[in-house]
Amino acid sequence: MADVTTFDKNLRVEGVARDGLRFYSAEQAPFSVHGVFRDGDRFRRMPKAVSETVSEAVDFLNGNTAGGRVRFVTDSDVVAIDASLTAVGKMPHFALTGSVGFDVYADEGEGLRYAGSLIPPFDVGFRFEARTRFPSRKRREILIHFPLYSGVTDLQIGLEEGATLEAAAPYADPRPVVFYGSSITQGGCASRPGNSYQAIASREMGFEFVNLGFSGSALAEQPMIEYIASLEMRAFVLDYDHNAPTVEHLKATHEPFYKAVRAAHPTMPVVMMTRPTFRLNDEELERLAVVQATYDAAVAAGDRNVYRIDGRELVGEALAEVSTVDGAHPNDAGFFAMAKRLEQTLQDCL
């Protein structure tokens, strides 16, 4: 039966011809993995021993690789992957290229630029192969973003036989900016993992980061607060307004969360954000007031390294009508706007 790919070859997803390629484990030098780490049978964003004490949902979502990256340098004009997956994220309002796919960025001396999507087939199961090709063979730094809403148990990277392979330069500061929050923090619903707001800002500013966004499940539980406070961080972005079930819950947890992090990190920048919504209803205005109150109290107590971003500034009126896929979750335009506003604050505090 015919479909659009019958008539438009550019929409076909092809397999990988392995002839002439050599595959390497992404977990072996000189590759460097960031934002996720091997924990048991898969990559995770935080230790399972911690996530299972937070909630069943956080333990499950911890296996989603949002924020995961692998970096290296090569002169191969082909970059391929053979990915083994678990918990494949398929949703009607979320492109598979973002929830399940990987994407590739390359730096040829002018900064990281988008170089291609590693697209899963429509009927993707628990393994898929994909590749992107460059127009010429030359030395490039490569960055591959992991899926936002799927799990990865193994990642093999294919390069041309005989291609050079080197380590990418480390981040100037190895300490990550840590983001805690909702499905929006996790990356829903970017069309590609490289279009989450943290990924955009990280590539632009060159900082390491860890994404601790947990879809529908960021409730500021005490084990989560204690874990985040224990991390060695360059900065912390607190953004769970959307998941706090009530205004009262947000009020009961927001300032204690900030105080726990501040007690462990007396001078580290802390950025408080609210939901990226321009037109707020009465309850949303109450939530905004809760975050504002935490910020005001911190400043009044003498904190000179705390910052606040009103979520209305994250998208603004011009993008309010076109920045989401469903009225809540940003599309790429929404995430780009969020990243640009966040960068303004991070430029001040990093």
N, C-alpha and C positions, 0 to 999 in steps of 0.2 A: 504494500500500500504506500502510495507516495506521501511525503511530507515535505516541509520546506527545504530540508537538506538534499532532497532529490534535485532541486533546482538551484540551490545556492551552496556551492561547495565550501564557502567561507564559514558556514555554520555547522559544518561537520566536525566531529571530534575523532581524530585519528589515533590509532595506537602508536607505539614506539617501535621503530625498526632498530633492533639492538646491534646489528652488524656495524662494526667500527666503533662501538661505544664500550667504555669500561665503567662499571658501577662500583661506587664506594659507599661505605656506611657514613651517614652524616654525623655519627657519634665519634668518629675517629679523626685524629689530627691529620691534616691541618685544618679541617672544618671546625668551626666553633658554633655551638648551639647557644641561643640566648632566649630568655623569657620562659623557657620550659626546661625540664631535666628528666632523665631516666629515673623512674621510680617504679620498681616492679616490672610489670609487663608492658608499660606504656610511658609516654611522656606526660608529665603533669606540671601544673603551675605552682603548686605548693605540696608539701609532703602529705601523702595519703593518711599517715598517722595523725595528722592534724585535721585534715578535711573531714574525716569520718567522725570526729568529735564535734563538728560544727552542726551539720545536718545531713540528711540523706541526699537532699538536692545538691548541696555544695560538694559533697563527696562525688556525686555523679558528674557534675559539671566541671569539676577539677580535672577530669580527663579530657576536656575540650582544650585545644591547643591555642586559644586566643593569645596573641602576643608572641607566639613562638617564632623564632627566626634561625636560619643557618647562614653563615657568612664564610666566604673564601675568595681566593683570587685565581683566575685561570685565563688561558688564551683560547680555550675551546670555543668554537662557534656554535656548538650545540650544548644546551643544558637540559637534561632529562631527569625525571624522577620515577621511582618505583615505590609507591607508598602503600603500606599496610595500615588499615584503618579499623577503628571500632567506634560504636555510637555515631554512625553517620547521620549528620543533621540534614533532614529534608523537610522544608516548610514551604507553604504555598506563596508566602510573601518575601522569600529570601532566596536570592540567586544561588545556585549550587556553586558557582565560582567563588562565592564568599564563604558559604557555610561548610563546604567540603573541599574546595580547590586550594591550590597554592598559587602564589604569583612571584614573578622574578623582577628584580631591579638590578641595574648595572651602572657602575661608575667607570667611565672612560677618561676621567680627569676633570669632569665638570659637575660632579655631584651625582647622586643616585637618581636614575631615571627609570620609569616603567619600561620593562623589556619584554613582557609577555605573560599570559596567564597559563597555568598548568591546569587544564580544565578536565574535570571528571566527566565520564559519560552520563547520560540522563538516568540510566538504570544502574548507577554506580553501586557496587557492593562493598566488600571489605578490602578491596585492593584495586588500584588503578595505576596506569602508567601514562605519562604525558611528557611533552618536550616543547622547548622553544628554540628557535634558531636565530642567530645574529647574521647580519649581512656580510661580515668579514671576520677573519680570525685575528684577534688582537687581545692584548692583556686587559682584563677588566676585573674590578671588584664586583662580586655577585652577592646579592642578598635575596634569600627566598623566605617569604612569609608563609607560616603554617595556617591551616584552616581555623576559622573562628568558632565554629560550632560542631566540630567533629573531633574524634580522638585519633591519635597516630601511635601505632605500636612499633613501626619500623619505617625508616626513610633511607632509601638508597638513591644516590645522585649519580647520574650517568654523564660522562664527559667523553670527548673523542679520544681514541687511543693515541698516546703520545703527547697529549696536551699537557701543558705545565699546570701545576697545582701548588698553591702557596696559601699561607694563612693570611687572612685580612688583618689590617692593623687593629689593635684593640681600641675600644672606646676610650676617649681621653680620661673619663672618670668611670671606673667599673661599677660604681654604686648605681643602682637603678632608681629611676623615678617610678614609684609604685602607685597604681591606680586601683581604687576599690569602689565598686558600685554595681549597677544593674545590668540588664541585657544590653543597654546602650553602651555601657563601659565595655562589655564583652565584645561588642562589635556588630550587634544586630541593628540594621540590616544592610551592611556595606556590600557592594557588589563584588568586591575583592578584599582579601584580608589586608592588603596594603593600604586600603582606604579607610580603615578604622582611624579615629581621630588621634589616638596615641601613635600609631604607625606613621601617619603623615607628619606629626610634629617631631617625632624621633628622627626621621630621615632629614627633615629640614634643619634641625638643631644639633643632631649628632649625639643624642643621649641614649643610654641604655634604659630599658624599661621593663616592668613586669605588669601584666594585665591580670588583676584579680576582680574582674567583672563576673558576676554569677547570675545568670538570667532568671529573673523573678525571685531570687533567693538571697539577695544581699540585705540581711536583717540586722547587721551589727551585733552578732552574737558574741558573747564574752570570749570564747576560744579564738574567734577570728580577730577580735580586738587585740588580744594578747599576742597572737602570732604576728600580726602586722607591726605592733609596737616593738617586737623583738628583731625585726629585720634591719640590716644595715642599708639605709636608703639615702639617696641624694635629695629627694623631695617626696612628699606624699600628697596625692590628690584624693579627696574624700567626696564621694558623689553617689550616695545611695538613696537620695530623696525618693526616687521612683518606686523603690521596693519597700520602704517603710510602710507597713500596712495601714497605719493611722497617723494622724498628726501627733497624737499622744505618744506613740511609739518613737517617732522621730525625736520628739522633745525629750524623752527619757533616755535616749541612747546617743544623740549627736554630740552634745558637749562632753559626756564621759568618754566617748571615743577620742575626740580631740585631746582631752586632758591626758589620757593614757599614752597616746603617741607623743605628746609634748613632754611628758615626764621622762620618757625614754630617750628623747631627742630634743634637748633644750633649745637648740638653735637651728634645727633643720626647717626649711620652708614647708609649710602646710597650706595647701590650697583647698578651699571649700567651694564646691560647685552645686548648683541646683539644676533641676531638669531643663533640658534645652527646648523650652516651650515659650513662645512669645506672648500669647494671650492666655492669661491665667484665670481660672475660676476662683471662687472664694476659698476652697480648701487648699488649692495650690498656693495662694497668697499666704495662707497660714503657715504652710511648709516653708516658704521663702523666709517668713519672719522668724521661724525657729533657727534656721541656718544663720540668718543675720544676727540673731541674739547671741549665738555661740561666738561668732566673729567679734561682735562688739565687746563681749565680756573678755575675750582674749586680749584685745587691744587695750581695754581699760586696765587689765592686769599687767600691762607692760610688754606684751608680746609684739615684737617688731618684725617678726618673720612669719606672719600669718596673712593669707590673702583670700579674697572672696570674689567669685565670679557669679553674678546674677545670670541664671540660665536664659533669661530673655535676651541677653547680650550674645549668647552663643550662636543664635541663628538670625535674630533681628527681624524687623518687619518685612524687609524686602524678600526674604526667603521663607517667611512663615507658611505660605501656601504651597510651597513646592519642595520642602526640605525633608519630608518623611515618606515612608511607604504606606503608613496606616494611621497617621495622626500622632504617633508616638515615636516609632523607631526611625532614626535618620536614614536617608538615602545618602549617596555619595556627596551630593551638594550640601546636605546637612552636616555630614562629618567634616567636610573641608572647611565649612564656616566655623565649626567648633574648634578645629585644629588651629585655625588662624587666630581666633580669640584667645585660646589657651596659650599659644606661643607668646602673645603679648605679655602675659603674666609670668610665664617661665623665663622669658628674657630678663625680667626684673629680678627674679629670685634665684636663678641658678648661677 
